[in-house]
Amino acid sequence: MLRDTDGDGVQDPTETELNGVTVLLKGTIITLAVLQTTVTTTGGALTSPGCSTFNVEPGNM
């Protein structure tokens, strides 16, 4: 999750990642049920801020 201040869809060096953003993982377009939630935080392969992950088994969407 990042703050795209110039709206170009590309992270520029001055655009920062956002921690503390709640991300919802929803089901199919028919139900839109919330399956999981997470909050962006520092983490991931590069330990960058703004990362979020979900643990979902294949076929359980």
Number of C-alpha atoms within 10 A of each C-alpha: 16 16 15 15 13 10 8 8 10 11 15 12 6 9 13 16 17 16 17 14 15 11 15 14 15 14 14 9 7 6 8 10 13 11 13 13 13 15 14 18 20 15 13 12 6 8 10 14 18 20 22 18 14 12 6 11 7 6 5 7 11
